[in-house]
Amino acid sequence: MGAIKAITASQLALQSNPDKAKVSLDAVVNTMWETALDMNAKYKETSDGGLATNIPISLPEC
């Protein structure tokens, strides 16, 4: 489901005119950065948080 949403979002973005955007890319990136700064590290999907804390590295599928 996530992949379908990503494909749809990319298609919409590629077909749109950036000059008519209601929210600029800079505003989106800035908001995401501010959210990351406010977020507790244990909830971030990094090597130190998220699934990485529950999935052993020794799994052959990884």
PDBQT receptor file of N, H, CA, C and O in Angstrom, charges set to zero:
ATOM      1  N   MET A   1       0.827  -1.193   0.000  1.00  0.00    +0.000 N 
ATOM      2  CA  MET A   1       0.000   0.000   0.000  1.00  0.00    +0.000 C 
ATOM      3  C   MET A   1       0.866   1.250   0.000  1.00  0.00    +0.000 C 
ATOM      4  O   MET A   1       0.571   2.218  -0.702  1.00  0.00    +0.000 OA
ATOM      5  N   GLY A   2       1.930   1.228   0.784  1.00  0.00    +0.000 N 
ATOM      6  H   GLY A   2       2.170   0.442   1.354  1.00  0.00    +0.000 HD
ATOM      7  CA  GLY A   2       2.833   2.378   0.835  1.00  0.00    +0.000 C 
ATOM      8  C   GLY A   2       3.489   2.647  -0.505  1.00  0.00    +0.000 C 
ATOM      9  O   GLY A   2       3.670   3.799  -0.898  1.00  0.00    +0.000 OA
ATOM     10  N   ALA A   3       3.850   1.566  -1.212  1.00  0.00    +0.000 N 
ATOM     11  H   ALA A   3       3.704   0.630  -0.893  1.00  0.00    +0.000 HD
ATOM     12  CA  ALA A   3       4.486   1.725  -2.524  1.00  0.00    +0.000 C 
ATOM     13  C   ALA A   3       3.520   2.360  -3.524  1.00  0.00    +0.000 C 
ATOM     14  O   ALA A   3       3.914   3.208  -4.324  1.00  0.00    +0.000 OA
ATOM     15  N   ILE A   4       2.272   1.952  -3.474  1.00  0.00    +0.000 N 
ATOM     16  H   ILE A   4       1.952   1.264  -2.823  1.00  0.00    +0.000 HD
ATOM     17  CA  ILE A   4       1.268   2.526  -4.380  1.00  0.00    +0.000 C 
ATOM     18  C   ILE A   4       1.088   4.017  -4.093  1.00  0.00    +0.000 C 
ATOM     19  O   ILE A   4       0.992   4.822  -5.020  1.00  0.00    +0.000 OA
ATOM     20  N   LYS A   5       1.043   4.385  -2.810  1.00  0.00    +0.000 N 
ATOM     21  H   LYS A   5       1.121   3.731  -2.057  1.00  0.00    +0.000 HD
ATOM     22  CA  LYS A   5       0.916   5.799  -2.446  1.00  0.00    +0.000 C 
ATOM     23  C   LYS A   5       2.126   6.596  -2.926  1.00  0.00    +0.000 C 
ATOM     24  O   LYS A   5       1.983   7.727  -3.391  1.00  0.00    +0.000 OA
ATOM     25  N   ALA A   6       3.316   6.008  -2.813  1.00  0.00    +0.000 N 
ATOM     26  H   ALA A   6       3.433   5.090  -2.435  1.00  0.00    +0.000 HD
ATOM     27  CA  ALA A   6       4.533   6.699  -3.249  1.00  0.00    +0.000 C 
ATOM     28  C   ALA A   6       4.534   6.900  -4.759  1.00  0.00    +0.000 C 
ATOM     29  O   ALA A   6       4.912   7.968  -5.241  1.00  0.00    +0.000 OA
ATOM     30  N   ILE A   7       4.119   5.893  -5.500  1.00  0.00    +0.000 N 
ATOM     31  H   ILE A   7       3.812   5.026  -5.108  1.00  0.00    +0.000 HD
ATOM     32  CA  ILE A   7       4.061   6.010  -6.961  1.00  0.00    +0.000 C 
ATOM     33  C   ILE A   7       3.046   7.071  -7.365  1.00  0.00    +0.000 C 
ATOM     34  O   ILE A   7       3.326   7.905  -8.227  1.00  0.00    +0.000 OA
ATOM     35  N   THR A   8       1.878   7.044  -6.751  1.00  0.00    +0.000 N 
ATOM     36  H   THR A   8       1.651   6.367  -6.051  1.00  0.00    +0.000 HD
ATOM     37  CA  THR A   8       0.843   8.040  -7.053  1.00  0.00    +0.000 C 
ATOM     38  C   THR A   8       1.332   9.444  -6.731  1.00  0.00    +0.000 C 
ATOM     39  O   THR A   8       1.129  10.366  -7.520  1.00  0.00    +0.000 OA
ATOM     40  N   ALA A   9       1.973   9.615  -5.581  1.00  0.00    +0.000 N 
ATOM     41  H   ALA A   9       2.138   8.865  -4.940  1.00  0.00    +0.000 HD
ATOM     42  CA  ALA A   9       2.488  10.933  -5.199  1.00  0.00    +0.000 C 
ATOM     43  C   ALA A   9       3.539  11.412  -6.178  1.00  0.00    +0.000 C 
ATOM     44  O   ALA A   9       3.565  12.592  -6.528  1.00  0.00    +0.000 OA
ATOM     45  N   SER A  10       4.411  10.513  -6.631  1.00  0.00    +0.000 N 
ATOM     46  H   SER A  10       4.390   9.554  -6.347  1.00  0.00    +0.000 HD
ATOM     47  CA  SER A  10       5.452  10.918  -7.580  1.00  0.00    +0.000 C 
ATOM     48  C   SER A  10       4.838  11.294  -8.922  1.00  0.00    +0.000 C 
ATOM     49  O   SER A  10       5.286  12.248  -9.559  1.00  0.00    +0.000 OA
ATOM     50  N   GLN A  11       3.825  10.563  -9.358  1.00  0.00    +0.000 N 
ATOM     51  H   GLN A  11       3.461   9.788  -8.841  1.00  0.00    +0.000 HD
ATOM     52  CA  GLN A  11       3.159  10.900 -10.616  1.00  0.00    +0.000 C 
ATOM     53  C   GLN A  11       2.479  12.268 -10.529  1.00  0.00    +0.000 C 
ATOM     54  O   GLN A  11       2.558  13.061 -11.466  1.00  0.00    +0.000 OA
ATOM     55  N   LEU A  12       1.821  12.540  -9.424  1.00  0.00    +0.000 N 
ATOM     56  H   LEU A  12       1.757  11.896  -8.662  1.00  0.00    +0.000 HD
ATOM     57  CA  LEU A  12       1.187  13.848  -9.239  1.00  0.00    +0.000 C 
ATOM     58  C   LEU A  12       2.222  14.961  -9.230  1.00  0.00    +0.000 C 
ATOM     59  O   LEU A  12       2.013  16.020  -9.823  1.00  0.00    +0.000 OA
ATOM     60  N   ALA A  13       3.337  14.719  -8.556  1.00  0.00    +0.000 N 
ATOM     61  H   ALA A  13       3.507  13.859  -8.074  1.00  0.00    +0.000 HD
ATOM     62  CA  ALA A  13       4.391  15.734  -8.475  1.00  0.00    +0.000 C 
ATOM     63  C   ALA A  13       5.000  16.006  -9.838  1.00  0.00    +0.000 C 
ATOM     64  O   ALA A  13       5.267  17.158 -10.181  1.00  0.00    +0.000 OA
ATOM     65  N   LEU A  14       5.221  14.963 -10.615  1.00  0.00    +0.000 N 
ATOM     66  H   LEU A  14       5.004  14.027 -10.337  1.00  0.00    +0.000 HD
ATOM     67  CA  LEU A  14       5.836  15.141 -11.932  1.00  0.00    +0.000 C 
ATOM     68  C   LEU A  14       4.910  15.837 -12.918  1.00  0.00    +0.000 C 
ATOM     69  O   LEU A  14       5.380  16.477 -13.859  1.00  0.00    +0.000 OA
ATOM     70  N   GLN A  15       3.607  15.723 -12.719  1.00  0.00    +0.000 N 
ATOM     71  H   GLN A  15       3.225  15.203 -11.955  1.00  0.00    +0.000 HD
ATOM     72  CA  GLN A  15       2.642  16.328 -13.634  1.00  0.00    +0.000 C 
ATOM     73  C   GLN A  15       2.217  17.734 -13.215  1.00  0.00    +0.000 C 
ATOM     74  O   GLN A  15       1.490  18.402 -13.950  1.00  0.00    +0.000 OA
ATOM     75  N   SER A  16       2.656  18.183 -12.059  1.00  0.00    +0.000 N 
ATOM     76  H   SER A  16       3.247  17.640 -11.462  1.00  0.00    +0.000 HD
ATOM     77  CA  SER A  16       2.209  19.481 -11.570  1.00  0.00    +0.000 C 
ATOM     78  C   SER A  16       3.221  20.574 -11.875  1.00  0.00    +0.000 C 
ATOM     79  O   SER A  16       4.366  20.307 -12.239  1.00  0.00    +0.000 OA
ATOM     80  N   ASN A  17       2.771  21.801 -11.717  1.00  0.00    +0.000 N 
ATOM     81  H   ASN A  17       1.841  22.018 -11.420  1.00  0.00    +0.000 HD
ATOM     82  CA  ASN A  17       3.613  22.968 -11.945  1.00  0.00    +0.000 C 
ATOM     83  C   ASN A  17       4.084  23.486 -10.584  1.00  0.00    +0.000 C 
ATOM     84  O   ASN A  17       3.259  23.893  -9.765  1.00  0.00    +0.000 OA
ATOM     85  N   PRO A  18       5.410  23.478 -10.328  1.00  0.00    +0.000 N 
ATOM     86  CA  PRO A  18       5.916  23.912  -9.024  1.00  0.00    +0.000 C 
ATOM     87  C   PRO A  18       5.557  25.352  -8.673  1.00  0.00    +0.000 C 
ATOM     88  O   PRO A  18       5.451  25.700  -7.496  1.00  0.00    +0.000 OA
ATOM     89  N   ASP A  19       5.372  26.182  -9.686  1.00  0.00    +0.000 N 
ATOM     90  H   ASP A  19       5.458  25.900 -10.641  1.00  0.00    +0.000 HD
ATOM     91  CA  ASP A  19       5.025  27.585  -9.423  1.00  0.00    +0.000 C 
ATOM     92  C   ASP A  19       3.629  27.739  -8.827  1.00  0.00    +0.000 C 
ATOM     93  O   ASP A  19       3.326  28.763  -8.213  1.00  0.00    +0.000 OA
ATOM     94  N   LYS A  20       2.777  26.728  -9.003  1.00  0.00    +0.000 N 
ATOM     95  H   LYS A  20       3.023  25.896  -9.501  1.00  0.00    +0.000 HD
ATOM     96  CA  LYS A  20       1.418  26.793  -8.485  1.00  0.00    +0.000 C 
ATOM     97  C   LYS A  20       1.253  26.003  -7.184  1.00  0.00    +0.000 C 
ATOM     98  O   LYS A  20       0.135  25.834  -6.697  1.00  0.00    +0.000 OA
ATOM     99  N   ALA A  21       2.344  25.531  -6.633  1.00  0.00    +0.000 N 
ATOM    100  H   ALA A  21       3.252  25.669  -7.029  1.00  0.00    +0.000 HD
ATOM    101  CA  ALA A  21       2.284  24.735  -5.402  1.00  0.00    +0.000 C 
ATOM    102  C   ALA A  21       1.773  25.589  -4.246  1.00  0.00    +0.000 C 
ATOM    103  O   ALA A  21       2.155  26.752  -4.111  1.00  0.00    +0.000 OA
ATOM    104  N   LYS A  22       0.928  25.021  -3.430  1.00  0.00    +0.000 N 
ATOM    105  H   LYS A  22       0.618  24.077  -3.540  1.00  0.00    +0.000 HD
ATOM    106  CA  LYS A  22       0.410  25.738  -2.265  1.00  0.00    +0.000 C 
ATOM    107  C   LYS A  22       1.420  25.734  -1.136  1.00  0.00    +0.000 C 
ATOM    108  O   LYS A  22       1.432  26.644  -0.307  1.00  0.00    +0.000 OA
ATOM    109  N   VAL A  23       2.266  24.721  -1.097  1.00  0.00    +0.000 N 
ATOM    110  H   VAL A  23       2.257  23.982  -1.771  1.00  0.00    +0.000 HD
ATOM    111  CA  VAL A  23       3.320  24.625  -0.087  1.00  0.00    +0.000 C 
ATOM    112  C   VAL A  23       4.634  24.393  -0.830  1.00  0.00    +0.000 C 
ATOM    113  O   VAL A  23       4.742  23.469  -1.636  1.00  0.00    +0.000 OA
ATOM    114  N   SER A  24       5.612  25.221  -0.559  1.00  0.00    +0.000 N 
ATOM    115  H   SER A  24       5.524  25.972   0.096  1.00  0.00    +0.000 HD
ATOM    116  CA  SER A  24       6.891  25.087  -1.265  1.00  0.00    +0.000 C 
ATOM    117  C   SER A  24       7.681  23.898  -0.733  1.00  0.00    +0.000 C 
ATOM    118  O   SER A  24       7.479  23.453   0.397  1.00  0.00    +0.000 OA
ATOM    119  N   LEU A  25       8.578  23.395  -1.564  1.00  0.00    +0.000 N 
ATOM    120  H   LEU A  25       8.742  23.756  -2.482  1.00  0.00    +0.000 HD
ATOM    121  CA  LEU A  25       9.446  22.301  -1.145  1.00  0.00    +0.000 C 
ATOM    122  C   LEU A  25      10.290  22.721   0.051  1.00  0.00    +0.000 C 
ATOM    123  O   LEU A  25      10.504  21.924   0.964  1.00  0.00    +0.000 OA
ATOM    124  N   ASP A  26      10.766  23.945   0.059  1.00  0.00    +0.000 N 
ATOM    125  H   ASP A  26      10.592  24.593  -0.683  1.00  0.00    +0.000 HD
ATOM    126  CA  ASP A  26      11.562  24.438   1.180  1.00  0.00    +0.000 C 
ATOM    127  C   ASP A  26      10.775  24.400   2.488  1.00  0.00    +0.000 C 
ATOM    128  O   ASP A  26      11.318  24.046   3.534  1.00  0.00    +0.000 OA
ATOM    129  N   ALA A  27       9.499  24.763   2.426  1.00  0.00    +0.000 N 
ATOM    130  H   ALA A  27       9.058  25.050   1.576  1.00  0.00    +0.000 HD
ATOM    131  CA  ALA A  27       8.660  24.735   3.631  1.00  0.00    +0.000 C 
ATOM    132  C   ALA A  27       8.467  23.304   4.127  1.00  0.00    +0.000 C 
ATOM    133  O   ALA A  27       8.467  23.056   5.333  1.00  0.00    +0.000 OA
ATOM    134  N   VAL A  28       8.305  22.371   3.204  1.00  0.00    +0.000 N 
ATOM    135  H   VAL A  28       8.305  22.572   2.224  1.00  0.00    +0.000 HD
ATOM    136  CA  VAL A  28       8.127  20.968   3.574  1.00  0.00    +0.000 C 
ATOM    137  C   VAL A  28       9.394  20.428   4.226  1.00  0.00    +0.000 C 
ATOM    138  O   VAL A  28       9.335  19.796   5.281  1.00  0.00    +0.000 OA
ATOM    139  N   VAL A  29      10.544  20.681   3.593  1.00  0.00    +0.000 N 
ATOM    140  H   VAL A  29      10.592  21.195   2.737  1.00  0.00    +0.000 HD
ATOM    141  CA  VAL A  29      11.812  20.190   4.132  1.00  0.00    +0.000 C 
ATOM    142  C   VAL A  29      12.092  20.819   5.493  1.00  0.00    +0.000 C 
ATOM    143  O   VAL A  29      12.545  20.132   6.409  1.00  0.00    +0.000 OA
ATOM    144  N   ASN A  30      11.829  22.111   5.635  1.00  0.00    +0.000 N 
ATOM    145  H   ASN A  30      11.461  22.669   4.891  1.00  0.00    +0.000 HD
ATOM    146  CA  ASN A  30      12.038  22.788   6.914  1.00  0.00    +0.000 C 
ATOM    147  C   ASN A  30      11.143  22.198   8.006  1.00  0.00    +0.000 C 
ATOM    148  O   ASN A  30      11.594  21.994   9.133  1.00  0.00    +0.000 OA
ATOM    149  N   THR A  31       9.898  21.927   7.682  1.00  0.00    +0.000 N 
ATOM    150  H   THR A  31       9.532  22.093   6.766  1.00  0.00    +0.000 HD
ATOM    151  CA  THR A  31       8.973  21.344   8.648  1.00  0.00    +0.000 C 
ATOM    152  C   THR A  31       9.420  19.943   9.053  1.00  0.00    +0.000 C 
ATOM    153  O   THR A  31       9.355  19.582  10.228  1.00  0.00    +0.000 OA
ATOM    154  N   MET A  32       9.875  19.154   8.078  1.00  0.00    +0.000 N 
ATOM    155  H   MET A  32       9.928  19.448   7.123  1.00  0.00    +0.000 HD
ATOM    156  CA  MET A  32      10.361  17.812   8.380  1.00  0.00    +0.000 C 
ATOM    157  C   MET A  32      11.588  17.877   9.283  1.00  0.00    +0.000 C 
ATOM    158  O   MET A  32      11.735  17.060  10.192  1.00  0.00    +0.000 OA
ATOM    159  N   TRP A  33      12.467  18.841   9.037  1.00  0.00    +0.000 N 
ATOM    160  H   TRP A  33      12.348  19.505   8.298  1.00  0.00    +0.000 HD
ATOM    161  CA  TRP A  33      13.668  19.004   9.856  1.00  0.00    +0.000 C 
ATOM    162  C   TRP A  33      13.291  19.380  11.291  1.00  0.00    +0.000 C 
ATOM    163  O   TRP A  33      13.827  18.818  12.246  1.00  0.00    +0.000 OA
ATOM    164  N   GLU A  34      12.369  20.328  11.437  1.00  0.00    +0.000 N 
ATOM    165  H   GLU A  34      11.933  20.785  10.661  1.00  0.00    +0.000 HD
ATOM    166  CA  GLU A  34      11.926  20.730  12.776  1.00  0.00    +0.000 C 
ATOM    167  C   GLU A  34      11.272  19.566  13.518  1.00  0.00    +0.000 C 
ATOM    168  O   GLU A  34      11.461  19.406  14.724  1.00  0.00    +0.000 OA
ATOM    169  N   THR A  35      10.501  18.754  12.791  1.00  0.00    +0.000 N 
ATOM    170  H   THR A  35      10.347  18.883  11.811  1.00  0.00    +0.000 HD
ATOM    171  CA  THR A  35       9.869  17.587  13.400  1.00  0.00    +0.000 C 
ATOM    172  C   THR A  35      10.929  16.591  13.858  1.00  0.00    +0.000 C 
ATOM    173  O   THR A  35      10.819  16.024  14.945  1.00  0.00    +0.000 OA
ATOM    174  N   ALA A  36      11.944  16.377  13.043  1.00  0.00    +0.000 N 
ATOM    175  H   ALA A  36      12.033  16.837  12.160  1.00  0.00    +0.000 HD
ATOM    176  CA  ALA A  36      13.028  15.456  13.402  1.00  0.00    +0.000 C 
ATOM    177  C   ALA A  36      13.769  15.933  14.645  1.00  0.00    +0.000 C 
ATOM    178  O   ALA A  36      14.142  15.126  15.496  1.00  0.00    +0.000 OA
ATOM    179  N   LEU A  37      13.981  17.232  14.751  1.00  0.00    +0.000 N 
ATOM    180  H   LEU A  37      13.678  17.887  14.060  1.00  0.00    +0.000 HD
ATOM    181  CA  LEU A  37      14.671  17.764  15.921  1.00  0.00    +0.000 C 
ATOM    182  C   LEU A  37      13.849  17.574  17.194  1.00  0.00    +0.000 C 
ATOM    183  O   LEU A  37      14.406  17.349  18.268  1.00  0.00    +0.000 OA
ATOM    184  N   ASP A  38      12.532  17.662  17.074  1.00  0.00    +0.000 N 
ATOM    185  H   ASP A  38      12.079  17.845  16.201  1.00  0.00    +0.000 HD
ATOM    186  CA  ASP A  38      11.640  17.507  18.228  1.00  0.00    +0.000 C 
ATOM    187  C   ASP A  38      11.398  16.048  18.609  1.00  0.00    +0.000 C 
ATOM    188  O   ASP A  38      10.999  15.757  19.737  1.00  0.00    +0.000 OA
ATOM    189  N   MET A  39      11.638  15.137  17.676  1.00  0.00    +0.000 N 
ATOM    190  H   MET A  39      11.963  15.374  16.760  1.00  0.00    +0.000 HD
ATOM    191  CA  MET A  39      11.290  13.741  17.881  1.00  0.00    +0.000 C 
ATOM    192  C   MET A  39      12.343  13.017  18.729  1.00  0.00    +0.000 C 
ATOM    193  O   MET A  39      13.548  13.192  18.546  1.00  0.00    +0.000 OA
ATOM    194  N   ASN A  40      11.853  12.214  19.646  1.00  0.00    +0.000 N 
ATOM    195  H   ASN A  40      10.874  12.071  19.795  1.00  0.00    +0.000 HD
ATOM    196  CA  ASN A  40      12.721  11.391  20.464  1.00  0.00    +0.000 C 
ATOM    197  C   ASN A  40      13.451  10.396  19.556  1.00  0.00    +0.000 C 
ATOM    198  O   ASN A  40      12.832   9.791  18.681  1.00  0.00    +0.000 OA
ATOM    199  N   ALA A  41      14.759  10.223  19.757  1.00  0.00    +0.000 N 
ATOM    200  H   ALA A  41      15.263  10.715  20.467  1.00  0.00    +0.000 HD
ATOM    201  CA  ALA A  41      15.586   9.370  18.899  1.00  0.00    +0.000 C 
ATOM    202  C   ALA A  41      15.095   7.928  18.847  1.00  0.00    +0.000 C 
ATOM    203  O   ALA A  41      15.286   7.247  17.840  1.00  0.00    +0.000 OA
ATOM    204  N   LYS A  42      14.466   7.458  19.920  1.00  0.00    +0.000 N 
ATOM    205  H   LYS A  42      14.310   8.012  20.738  1.00  0.00    +0.000 HD
ATOM    206  CA  LYS A  42      14.038   6.060  19.920  1.00  0.00    +0.000 C 
ATOM    207  C   LYS A  42      12.884   5.800  18.950  1.00  0.00    +0.000 C 
ATOM    208  O   LYS A  42      12.589   4.646  18.640  1.00  0.00    +0.000 OA
ATOM    209  N   TYR A  43      12.229   6.859  18.469  1.00  0.00    +0.000 N 
ATOM    210  H   TYR A  43      12.468   7.797  18.721  1.00  0.00    +0.000 HD
ATOM    211  CA  TYR A  43      11.135   6.688  17.518  1.00  0.00    +0.000 C 
ATOM    212  C   TYR A  43      11.565   6.905  16.074  1.00  0.00    +0.000 C 
ATOM    213  O   TYR A  43      10.759   6.736  15.159  1.00  0.00    +0.000 OA
ATOM    214  N   LYS A  44      12.805   7.273  15.859  1.00  0.00    +0.000 N 
ATOM    215  H   LYS A  44      13.459   7.411  16.602  1.00  0.00    +0.000 HD
ATOM    216  CA  LYS A  44      13.293   7.500  14.498  1.00  0.00    +0.000 C 
ATOM    217  C   LYS A  44      13.700   6.168  13.874  1.00  0.00    +0.000 C 
ATOM    218  O   LYS A  44      14.239   5.294  14.553  1.00  0.00    +0.000 OA
ATOM    219  N   GLU A  45      13.443   6.023  12.596  1.00  0.00    +0.000 N 
ATOM    220  H   GLU A  45      13.005   6.733  12.044  1.00  0.00    +0.000 HD
ATOM    221  CA  GLU A  45      13.818   4.805  11.876  1.00  0.00    +0.000 C 
ATOM    222  C   GLU A  45      15.272   4.922  11.415  1.00  0.00    +0.000 C 
ATOM    223  O   GLU A  45      15.554   5.193  10.248  1.00  0.00    +0.000 OA
ATOM    224  N   THR A  46      16.167   4.714  12.348  1.00  0.00    +0.000 N 
ATOM    225  H   THR A  46      15.938   4.494  13.296  1.00  0.00    +0.000 HD
ATOM    226  CA  THR A  46      17.605   4.754  12.076  1.00  0.00    +0.000 C 
ATOM    227  C   THR A  46      18.218   3.457  12.575  1.00  0.00    +0.000 C 
ATOM    228  O   THR A  46      17.500   2.559  13.015  1.00  0.00    +0.000 OA
ATOM    229  N   SER A  47      19.521   3.353  12.510  1.00  0.00    +0.000 N 
ATOM    230  H   SER A  47      20.104   4.082  12.153  1.00  0.00    +0.000 HD
ATOM    231  CA  SER A  47      20.179   2.148  13.016  1.00  0.00    +0.000 C 
ATOM    232  C   SER A  47      20.081   2.055  14.526  1.00  0.00    +0.000 C 
ATOM    233  O   SER A  47      20.365   1.002  15.096  1.00  0.00    +0.000 OA
ATOM    234  N   ASP A  48      19.684   3.135  15.185  1.00  0.00    +0.000 N 
ATOM    235  H   ASP A  48      19.453   3.990  14.721  1.00  0.00    +0.000 HD
ATOM    236  CA  ASP A  48      19.573   3.143  16.639  1.00  0.00    +0.000 C 
ATOM    237  C   ASP A  48      18.135   3.147  17.141  1.00  0.00    +0.000 C 
ATOM    238  O   ASP A  48      17.910   3.178  18.350  1.00  0.00    +0.000 OA
ATOM    239  N   GLY A  49      17.160   3.117  16.243  1.00  0.00    +0.000 N 
ATOM    240  H   GLY A  49      17.342   3.092  15.260  1.00  0.00    +0.000 HD
ATOM    241  CA  GLY A  49      15.767   3.189  16.667  1.00  0.00    +0.000 C 
ATOM    242  C   GLY A  49      14.853   2.426  15.732  1.00  0.00    +0.000 C 
ATOM    243  O   GLY A  49      15.311   1.800  14.776  1.00  0.00    +0.000 OA
ATOM    244  N   GLY A  50      13.575   2.478  16.007  1.00  0.00    +0.000 N 
ATOM    245  H   GLY A  50      13.204   2.986  16.784  1.00  0.00    +0.000 HD
ATOM    246  CA  GLY A  50      12.584   1.822  15.158  1.00  0.00    +0.000 C 
ATOM    247  C   GLY A  50      12.791   0.322  15.092  1.00  0.00    +0.000 C 
ATOM    248  O   GLY A  50      13.066  -0.321  16.105  1.00  0.00    +0.000 OA
ATOM    249  N   LEU A  51      12.657  -0.236  13.891  1.00  0.00    +0.000 N 
ATOM    250  H   LEU A  51      12.434   0.286  13.068  1.00  0.00    +0.000 HD
ATOM    251  CA  LEU A  51      12.817  -1.679  13.716  1.00  0.00    +0.000 C 
ATOM    252  C   LEU A  51      14.211  -2.162  14.072  1.00  0.00    +0.000 C 
ATOM    253  O   LEU A  51      14.382  -3.315  14.468  1.00  0.00    +0.000 OA
ATOM    254  N   ALA A  52      15.208  -1.303  13.937  1.00  0.00    +0.000 N 
ATOM    255  H   ALA A  52      15.070  -0.366  13.615  1.00  0.00    +0.000 HD
ATOM    256  CA  ALA A  52      16.588  -1.709  14.208  1.00  0.00    +0.000 C 
ATOM    257  C   ALA A  52      16.779  -2.176  15.640  1.00  0.00    +0.000 C 
ATOM    258  O   ALA A  52      17.687  -2.957  15.923  1.00  0.00    +0.000 OA
ATOM    259  N   THR A  53      15.944  -1.713  16.532  1.00  0.00    +0.000 N 
ATOM    260  H   THR A  53      15.206  -1.079  16.302  1.00  0.00    +0.000 HD
ATOM    261  CA  THR A  53      16.087  -2.124  17.937  1.00  0.00    +0.000 C 
ATOM    262  C   THR A  53      15.439  -3.477  18.212  1.00  0.00    +0.000 C 
ATOM    263  O   THR A  53      15.692  -4.081  19.254  1.00  0.00    +0.000 OA
ATOM    264  N   ASN A  54      14.601  -3.961  17.283  1.00  0.00    +0.000 N 
ATOM    265  H   ASN A  54      14.395  -3.470  16.437  1.00  0.00    +0.000 HD
ATOM    266  CA  ASN A  54      13.897  -5.223  17.495  1.00  0.00    +0.000 C 
ATOM    267  C   ASN A  54      14.282  -6.329  16.533  1.00  0.00    +0.000 C 
ATOM    268  O   ASN A  54      13.915  -7.483  16.753  1.00  0.00    +0.000 OA
ATOM    269  N   ILE A  55      15.003  -6.017  15.484  1.00  0.00    +0.000 N 
ATOM    270  H   ILE A  55      15.302  -5.079  15.305  1.00  0.00    +0.000 HD
ATOM    271  CA  ILE A  55      15.387  -7.007  14.483  1.00  0.00    +0.000 C 
ATOM    272  C   ILE A  55      16.883  -7.266  14.611  1.00  0.00    +0.000 C 
ATOM    273  O   ILE A  55      17.682  -6.347  14.430  1.00  0.00    +0.000 OA
ATOM    274  N   PRO A  56      17.277  -8.496  14.919  1.00  0.00    +0.000 N 
ATOM    275  CA  PRO A  56      18.706  -8.774  15.057  1.00  0.00    +0.000 C 
ATOM    276  C   PRO A  56      19.444  -8.663  13.724  1.00  0.00    +0.000 C 
ATOM    277  O   PRO A  56      18.919  -9.054  12.682  1.00  0.00    +0.000 OA
ATOM    278  N   ILE A  57      20.634  -8.141  13.765  1.00  0.00    +0.000 N 
ATOM    279  H   ILE A  57      21.060  -7.824  14.612  1.00  0.00    +0.000 HD
ATOM    280  CA  ILE A  57      21.449  -7.963  12.551  1.00  0.00    +0.000 C 
ATOM    281  C   ILE A  57      21.809  -9.317  11.947  1.00  0.00    +0.000 C 
ATOM    282  O   ILE A  57      22.076  -9.400  10.748  1.00  0.00    +0.000 OA
ATOM    283  N   SER A  58      21.821 -10.354  12.736  1.00  0.00    +0.000 N 
ATOM    284  H   SER A  58      21.604 -10.286  13.710  1.00  0.00    +0.000 HD
ATOM    285  CA  SER A  58      22.239 -11.667  12.277  1.00  0.00    +0.000 C 
ATOM    286  C   SER A  58      21.221 -12.344  11.338  1.00  0.00    +0.000 C 
ATOM    287  O   SER A  58      21.505 -13.417  10.806  1.00  0.00    +0.000 OA
ATOM    288  N   LEU A  59      20.068 -11.748  11.132  1.00  0.00    +0.000 N 
ATOM    289  H   LEU A  59      19.837 -10.876  11.564  1.00  0.00    +0.000 HD
ATOM    290  CA  LEU A  59      19.088 -12.345  10.227  1.00  0.00    +0.000 C 
ATOM    291  C   LEU A  59      19.653 -12.374   8.815  1.00  0.00    +0.000 C 
ATOM    292  O   LEU A  59      20.117 -11.345   8.324  1.00  0.00    +0.000 OA
ATOM    293  N   PRO A  60      19.628 -13.525   8.148  1.00  0.00    +0.000 N 
ATOM    294  CA  PRO A  60      20.189 -13.615   6.793  1.00  0.00    +0.000 C 
ATOM    295  C   PRO A  60      19.415 -12.780   5.774  1.00  0.00    +0.000 C 
ATOM    296  O   PRO A  60      19.974 -12.387   4.750  1.00  0.00    +0.000 OA
ATOM    297  N   GLU A  61      18.125 -12.503   6.043  1.00  0.00    +0.000 N 
ATOM    298  H   GLU A  61      17.671 -12.823   6.875  1.00  0.00    +0.000 HD
ATOM    299  CA  GLU A  61      17.318 -11.713   5.108  1.00  0.00    +0.000 C 
ATOM    300  C   GLU A  61      17.730 -10.246   5.091  1.00  0.00    +0.000 C 
ATOM    301  O   GLU A  61      17.458  -9.532   4.126  1.00  0.00    +0.000 OA
ATOM    302  N   CYS A  62      18.384  -9.798   6.159  1.00  0.00    +0.000 N 
ATOM    303  H   CYS A  62      18.604 -10.378   6.943  1.00  0.00    +0.000 HD
ATOM    304  CA  CYS A  62      18.759  -8.396   6.255  1.00  0.00    +0.000 C 
ATOM    305  C   CYS A  62      19.998  -8.197   5.490  1.00  0.00    +0.000 C 
ATOM    306  O   CYS A  62      20.512  -7.080   5.426  1.00  0.00    +0.000 OA
TER     307      CYS A  62
